[in-house]
Structure formats: structure tokens, C-alpha cells
Amino acid sequence: MPRASRGAPEVVDALAHRGQFFRVLQQTERSQTAVMTIAPGEDGGPPEEHAGDQIVYIVEGEVVLTIGAQEHRAGPGTLALIPAGTRHHVRNPGRAPLFFVTVYAPPEY
């Protein structure tokens, strides 16, 4: 897995990893960047909670993102913050793949 250094963060072409279900692209001691692709009609797995904050940025496709008790339907350009300890779930209701970038702080995986 690529590691970013403290002085000069690594630059990665996130779009080059479209199609991979989950891939960590960068990591430091305090954060981690990953990409995820979810096929049409599929989801990212069961609802989950993380010890740290998670940021999700939708690059392509449609998403139904449940954060706590609220369901959000959105598309490209959507940015979501999932606070630490908040139950959440990601689902692709569309006909095209859902591709997004996610940041975990601190690193999750």
C-alpha cells in the first residue's frame, strides 16, 4: 500500500482505480485515503461504525447514503461527513457503477 510521507504527500490518480471494490491509496499516521466502487444495485456491505471520522466524496454514479437515521440520495460532487461512532451504510441504487473517494481520520484499515 502506498504511504505518504510527512513532508511531501504522495499524489495518486484516484480514477485509475475505478472498478476496484476497495483500495487504500494513501496513508499517514493520522489519516487514510481509499477508493471504492459499488456495482449497480449492490451495497458496500452491512451497516457499520468507525472509531474515527469518515469523509465520502462521490465521483461517479448515484448513492443512497444512510447516516444515523437519515437517508440521503445524491450524485457526483456530493461530499458527506460521517462523525466517529455513527452507524452508516452505502448503497448504489443506479444503473451505473458508484465510485467514490473516502478519507478516514485516523486510519481505519
C-alpha positions as CSV (number, residue, x, y, z in Angstrom):
1,M,0.0,0.0,0.0
2,P,1.4,3.5,-0.9
3,R,2.4,5.6,2.1
4,A,2.5,9.4,2.1
5,S,5.5,10.9,3.8
6,R,5.1,13.7,6.4
7,G,6.9,16.4,4.4
8,A,5.5,15.7,0.9
9,P,2.2,13.9,0.5
10,E,2.0,11.4,-2.3
11,V,-0.1,12.3,-5.4
12,V,-2.3,9.5,-6.7
13,D,-4.6,9.2,-9.7
14,A,-7.7,8.0,-7.9
15,L,-9.6,7.4,-11.2
16,A,-7.0,4.8,-12.2
17,H,-8.5,2.6,-9.5
18,R,-12.2,2.7,-10.7
19,G,-13.7,-0.8,-10.7
20,Q,-11.9,-1.9,-7.5
21,F,-14.3,-2.7,-4.7
22,F,-12.0,-1.2,-2.1
23,R,-8.4,0.0,-2.3
24,V,-6.4,2.1,0.2
25,L,-4.3,4.6,-1.8
26,Q,-2.6,6.8,0.8
27,Q,-1.9,6.7,4.5
28,T,-0.2,8.6,7.2
29,E,-0.3,8.1,11.0
30,R,-3.4,10.4,11.2
31,S,-5.4,9.7,8.0
32,Q,-6.1,7.3,5.2
33,T,-7.4,7.8,1.7
34,A,-9.2,5.0,-0.2
35,V,-11.5,4.5,-3.2
36,M,-14.5,2.2,-3.5
37,T,-16.6,1.0,-6.5
38,I,-20.0,-0.5,-5.9
39,A,-21.8,-2.2,-8.7
40,P,-25.3,-1.2,-9.8
41,G,-27.9,-2.5,-7.3
42,E,-25.3,-3.5,-4.7
43,D,-24.1,-2.0,-1.4
44,G,-20.9,-1.6,0.5
45,G,-21.7,-4.4,3.0
46,P,-23.6,-4.3,6.2
47,P,-24.2,-1.0,8.1
48,E,-21.0,-0.1,10.1
49,E,-19.5,2.3,12.5
50,H,-15.9,3.6,12.7
51,A,-13.8,4.8,15.6
52,G,-12.8,7.9,13.6
53,D,-14.4,10.4,11.3
54,Q,-15.1,9.4,7.6
55,I,-15.4,11.7,4.7
56,V,-17.1,10.4,1.5
57,Y,-16.8,12.2,-1.9
58,I,-19.0,10.9,-4.8
59,V,-17.1,10.9,-8.1
60,E,-19.4,8.9,-10.3
61,G,-22.8,7.3,-10.0
62,E,-25.7,7.5,-7.6
63,V,-25.7,6.8,-3.9
64,V,-28.1,6.2,-1.1
65,L,-26.1,7.1,2.0
66,T,-27.7,6.4,5.3
67,I,-26.0,8.3,8.2
68,G,-27.6,7.6,11.5
69,A,-31.4,7.6,11.0
70,Q,-31.2,9.9,7.9
71,E,-31.2,8.6,4.3
72,H,-29.5,10.8,1.7
73,R,-29.8,10.3,-2.1
74,A,-27.1,12.0,-4.1
75,G,-24.8,12.0,-7.1
76,P,-21.4,13.2,-8.3
77,G,-20.0,16.1,-6.4
78,T,-21.6,15.2,-3.1
79,L,-19.5,15.4,0.0
80,A,-20.5,13.8,3.2
81,L,-19.1,13.7,6.7
82,I,-19.7,10.7,8.9
83,P,-18.8,11.5,12.5
84,A,-16.9,8.9,14.6
85,G,-19.2,6.3,16.0
86,T,-22.1,7.0,13.7
87,R,-23.8,4.0,12.1
88,H,-23.8,4.3,8.3
89,H,-24.5,2.4,5.1
90,V,-23.7,3.0,1.4
91,R,-25.9,1.6,-1.5
92,N,-25.9,2.1,-5.2
93,P,-29.5,2.4,-6.5
94,G,-28.4,3.3,-10.0
95,R,-27.7,1.6,-13.3
96,A,-24.0,2.6,-13.4
97,P,-21.2,1.8,-11.0
98,L,-20.9,4.1,-8.0
99,F,-17.3,5.3,-7.5
100,F,-16.2,7.4,-4.5
101,V,-13.2,8.6,-2.5
102,T,-13.2,8.2,1.2
103,V,-11.0,9.5,3.9
104,Y,-10.6,8.0,7.4
105,A,-9.1,10.0,10.2
106,P,-7.5,8.2,12.0
107,P,-6.7,5.3,9.6
108,E,-9.3,2.5,9.7
109,Y,-7.9,-0.3,7.7
